[in-house]
Structures are given as C-alpha cells and as structure tokens.
Amino acid sequence: MATTCDTKLSMKLLIDTKAGKVLFAEADKDCVDFLFHILSLPAGTVISLLKEKGMSGSLPNLYESVENLKDTYIQSNQCKDILLKPKSSVGISPVPFLLLDGHVTTREKTFYGCSYSSSHLTVSDDPTALCTICNHTMSDKLVYAAPRVAGGAVEAKGKGGFVKDVVTYMVADDLVVKPMSTISCIALLNKFNVRDVGVLEEEVVSFGVEEALELLKASLESKTVLTSVFMSRREKAEK
C-alpha cells in the first residue's frame, strides 16, 4: 500500500460512555501493520518524530547532544545521520505511516556492494559504508530479488506488511492485539465489569499522520493509549 500525507486509516471504537474510556477497537490489517511497525522504529527516529511534542525522559538530551556536536569531534568515517536519522533494520513493506524522517513513505529493501570491485563479497544497506576488503565506499546499488511464496510464485506487490488480511483484529486500550472473536469481546466486557450494554457506543475514527504520532507518543507513556488519543479529541470536538 503506497501512502501519502493524505492517507487516512480507520478503526471502529467501542466506547464505555459512562466510564469515558475506549474498551477496544476493531481494526483491519493496515492499522495493525502500523501498530506493529512501531516496534521496529529505532530510538533516534522516535525521538526525532516526537521531540516537538514534548517527549519526556533524558533520551532527547542525547539526541540534541549529537545534533549540537561539531563535525570536528566526529570520526571521519561516521555521519551524524546514522544516529539522528537511523534506518529500521526490519523490512516490513508496505506499511501505512512508515514514519521515517517525519515523512510518510514506504521503505524499499535497498542494498549496496563495493564500488571498486563486484568480486568483493560484502554488502550493506548504507551507501556510505566502507568495504571491509578494500575500504572503498559501498555505493554500488544491488538488485533485490523478492522471496518466493508457496507454489513458487513471487510475492505479489502490495500484499506485504506483517499480518495477513484474513480477519478483523481487536486492539485493546493498552494495545494488546489479537484476532477478533465473540469470546474475546465478552471477556473484555467482563474484565471492565460492563453490565449495562446501553452505555456502550460505537464510533468510527479516521486517523492520519498527526494522530499516528499521537498514538506513537501515547504508546510510550500510557496504558490507555486509545482513550488518551481519541477520547481527548472527542471531548475537544464536543466543546
């Protein structure tokens, strides 16, 4: 799935209006792929995305230290972007809201070989890396061959991501994700001691890049992620 800044994903929330909280959400493959992709984001990427939103803790100080450090003190074969704009080592493509460098994009698998000799059997995903054999840059772009799936066919383009598009998924307020089932729904209602179904309300919410960043931030700070993001927006809309 190619994504742009205008891309919107959607989830159906089940809200306990009496308690003022989201019990869980029904989500499709794209939403779950995005949520799971959070696990693959390097710390430097997370900090760069959230530093404008008041990220707590001391990691932002480390990030700013690298930003402010003059090139005089950096090793000649190193670059600040290795830490400030790191690439995810996990190739899950395509993923909605693949948040790299603050932009929505999809990460293609790109590898590089030695620019001096193709016989030097070294490979890197960084074109500025140096060949371990001759010390030349690894800037010769290689062709990536997609893996074959069952039946010998090459994996279809646009059918990637992490989870299969075979079921609807349940996403709990604390981001526990599992396939949707009646038993799971009943168990969750019992867990929160919901006895009056009249207080329950369904709401379909759409979210784009801004909400995705809020979900990322809340996932690092809260056990009630969906409530933190979507109930606060709902309250602001009602005012």
C-alpha positions as CSV (number, residue, x, y, z in Angstrom):
1,M,0.0,0.0,0.0
2,A,1.6,3.3,-1.1
3,T,0.9,6.0,1.4
4,T,0.8,9.8,1.2
5,C,0.4,12.6,3.6
6,D,-3.4,12.5,2.9
7,T,-3.7,8.8,3.7
8,K,-6.2,8.0,6.4
9,L,-6.7,4.8,8.3
10,S,-9.8,4.0,10.3
11,M,-10.8,1.9,13.3
12,K,-14.2,1.3,15.0
13,L,-14.0,2.1,18.7
14,L,-16.3,0.6,21.3
15,I,-16.7,3.3,24.0
16,D,-17.9,3.0,27.5
17,T,-19.6,6.4,27.7
18,K,-20.3,6.0,31.5
19,A,-16.6,5.5,32.3
20,G,-15.4,7.8,29.5
21,K,-13.0,5.3,28.0
22,V,-12.3,3.1,24.9
23,L,-12.7,-0.6,25.7
24,F,-11.3,-1.8,22.4
25,A,-11.2,-1.1,18.7
26,E,-11.9,-3.2,15.6
27,A,-9.0,-2.8,13.2
28,D,-8.0,-4.1,9.8
29,K,-4.7,-5.2,8.5
30,D,-3.4,-1.7,7.7
31,C,-4.0,-0.5,11.2
32,V,-2.3,-3.5,12.8
33,D,0.7,-3.3,10.5
34,F,1.2,0.3,11.5
35,L,0.9,-0.5,15.3
36,F,3.4,-3.4,15.0
37,H,5.7,-1.3,12.9
38,I,6.3,0.9,16.0
39,L,8.4,-1.9,17.4
40,S,10.9,-1.6,14.6
41,L,11.4,2.1,14.9
42,P,15.0,3.0,16.0
43,A,15.2,5.2,19.2
44,G,16.7,8.0,17.1
45,T,13.7,8.0,14.8
46,V,11.2,8.0,17.6
47,I,12.9,11.0,19.3
48,S,13.2,13.0,16.1
49,L,9.4,12.4,15.5
50,L,8.3,13.3,19.0
51,K,10.8,15.9,20.2
52,E,8.4,18.7,19.1
53,K,5.6,17.1,21.2
54,G,7.5,17.3,24.5
55,M,8.9,13.8,24.8
56,S,9.8,13.1,28.5
57,G,12.9,11.4,29.8
58,S,16.6,12.0,29.0
59,L,16.9,10.5,25.6
60,P,16.0,13.8,23.9
61,N,19.1,15.3,25.6
62,L,21.3,12.6,24.0
63,Y,19.7,13.4,20.6
64,E,20.3,17.1,21.0
65,S,23.9,16.4,22.1
66,V,24.6,14.7,18.8
67,E,22.8,17.5,16.9
68,N,25.0,20.1,18.6
69,L,28.3,18.3,18.4
70,K,30.6,19.9,15.8
71,D,31.9,17.7,13.0
72,T,35.4,18.3,14.4
73,Y,34.7,15.7,17.0
74,I,33.1,13.1,14.7
75,Q,35.1,10.3,13.3
76,S,35.9,10.9,9.6
77,N,34.1,7.7,8.5
78,Q,31.0,8.4,10.5
79,C,28.0,10.7,9.9
80,K,25.5,12.2,12.4
81,D,22.6,10.9,10.4
82,I,23.5,7.3,11.5
83,L,22.2,8.3,14.9
84,L,19.8,11.2,14.1
85,K,18.1,9.6,11.1
86,P,18.7,5.8,11.5
87,K,17.0,3.3,9.2
88,S,14.9,0.5,10.5
89,S,16.6,-2.8,10.0
90,V,13.2,-4.6,9.7
91,G,11.9,-4.7,6.1
92,I,8.1,-4.7,6.5
93,S,6.8,-3.3,3.3
94,P,4.4,-1.8,2.6
95,V,3.4,-0.3,6.0
96,P,1.0,2.6,6.4
97,F,2.6,5.6,8.0
98,L,6.2,4.3,7.8
99,L,7.4,7.2,9.9
100,L,11.0,8.0,8.8
101,D,12.4,11.5,8.9
102,G,9.0,12.8,9.8
103,H,7.5,11.8,6.4
104,V,5.1,9.1,5.3
105,T,6.8,6.7,3.0
106,T,7.3,3.1,2.3
107,R,10.7,1.6,2.8
108,E,12.1,-0.5,-0.1
109,K,14.8,-3.0,0.5
110,T,18.0,-1.5,-0.9
111,F,21.4,-3.0,-0.6
112,Y,24.8,-1.9,-1.9
113,G,28.0,-3.6,-2.9
114,C,31.6,-2.5,-3.2
115,S,32.1,0.4,-5.7
116,Y,35.6,-0.8,-6.6
117,S,35.1,-4.5,-7.3
118,S,32.0,-6.7,-7.6
119,S,34.1,-9.7,-6.6
120,H,34.4,-8.3,-3.1
121,L,31.5,-10.2,-1.5
122,T,30.4,-7.6,1.0
123,V,27.0,-6.0,1.3
124,S,25.5,-3.0,3.2
125,D,22.2,-1.1,3.4
126,D,24.2,2.1,3.8
127,P,25.8,3.5,0.6
128,T,28.3,5.5,2.7
129,A,29.7,2.4,4.4
130,L,33.2,1.2,3.6
131,C,34.1,-2.1,2.0
132,T,35.8,-4.4,4.6
133,I,38.2,-5.7,1.9
134,C,39.4,-2.5,0.1
135,N,38.0,0.4,2.1
136,H,36.1,1.8,-0.9
137,T,32.5,3.0,-0.4
138,M,29.7,0.6,-0.7
139,S,27.7,2.7,-3.2
140,D,27.1,0.1,-6.0
141,K,23.4,-0.4,-5.8
142,L,22.3,-4.1,-6.0
143,V,19.1,-5.6,-7.3
144,Y,16.9,-7.1,-4.7
145,A,15.1,-10.4,-5.6
146,A,11.8,-10.8,-3.8
147,P,11.4,-14.1,-2.0
148,R,9.1,-16.7,-3.4
149,V,6.0,-17.8,-1.5
150,A,4.1,-21.1,-1.5
151,G,3.6,-22.5,-5.0
152,G,6.8,-20.9,-6.3
153,A,5.2,-17.5,-7.2
154,V,7.0,-14.3,-6.3
155,E,5.2,-12.4,-3.5
156,A,2.7,-10.1,-5.0
157,K,3.4,-6.4,-4.8
158,G,1.2,-4.6,-2.4
159,K,0.4,-7.7,-0.4
160,G,3.2,-7.2,2.1
161,G,3.1,-5.8,5.6
162,F,3.3,-8.0,8.7
163,V,-0.1,-9.6,9.4
164,K,-2.5,-11.3,7.0
165,D,-5.7,-9.7,5.7
166,V,-7.8,-12.7,6.7
167,V,-9.6,-11.4,9.8
168,T,-10.6,-8.3,11.7
169,Y,-8.3,-7.6,14.6
170,M,-9.2,-6.5,18.2
171,V,-6.9,-3.7,19.6
172,A,-7.4,-3.2,23.3
173,D,-6.9,0.2,25.0
174,D,-3.4,-0.9,26.2
175,L,-2.6,-2.1,22.6
176,V,-3.0,-5.8,23.2
177,V,-3.7,-7.1,19.6
178,K,-5.5,-10.3,18.8
179,P,-7.9,-11.7,16.2
180,M,-11.4,-10.5,16.8
181,S,-13.7,-13.1,18.4
182,T,-17.0,-13.1,20.3
183,I,-15.3,-14.8,23.3
184,S,-12.6,-12.1,23.4
185,C,-15.3,-9.4,23.3
186,I,-17.2,-10.9,26.2
187,A,-14.1,-11.5,28.2
188,L,-13.1,-7.9,27.8
189,L,-16.6,-6.6,28.9
190,N,-16.4,-8.8,31.9
191,K,-12.9,-7.6,32.7
192,F,-14.2,-4.0,32.8
193,N,-17.3,-5.0,34.7
194,V,-19.7,-3.7,32.0
195,R,-23.2,-4.8,32.9
196,D,-25.3,-2.3,31.0
197,V,-24.8,-2.5,27.3
198,G,-26.8,0.7,26.9
199,V,-23.7,2.7,28.0
200,L,-21.7,1.3,25.1
201,E,-21.3,3.3,21.9
202,E,-19.6,2.6,18.6
203,E,-17.6,5.3,16.8
204,V,-15.6,5.0,13.6
205,V,-12.5,7.2,13.8
206,S,-10.1,8.1,11.0
207,F,-6.5,9.0,11.6
208,G,-3.7,10.4,9.6
209,V,-0.1,11.3,10.3
210,E,-0.8,13.7,13.2
211,E,-2.9,11.1,15.1
212,A,-0.4,8.4,14.2
213,L,2.3,10.5,16.0
214,E,-0.1,10.9,19.0
215,L,-0.5,7.1,19.1
216,L,3.2,6.6,19.0
217,K,3.8,9.1,21.9
218,A,0.9,7.6,24.0
219,S,2.2,4.1,23.4
220,L,5.5,5.1,25.2
221,E,3.7,6.9,28.1
222,S,0.3,5.3,28.8
223,K,-1.5,2.0,29.4
224,T,-4.7,3.6,28.0
225,V,-3.5,4.6,24.5
226,L,-6.7,4.6,22.6
227,T,-8.6,6.5,25.3
228,S,-5.7,9.1,25.6
229,V,-5.7,9.9,21.9
230,F,-9.3,9.5,20.7
231,M,-11.4,10.5,23.8
232,S,-9.4,13.7,24.2
233,R,-10.1,14.5,20.6
234,R,-13.8,13.6,21.1
235,E,-14.0,15.9,24.1
236,K,-12.5,18.8,22.2
237,A,-14.9,18.3,19.3
238,E,-17.9,18.4,21.7
239,K,-16.9,21.7,23.1
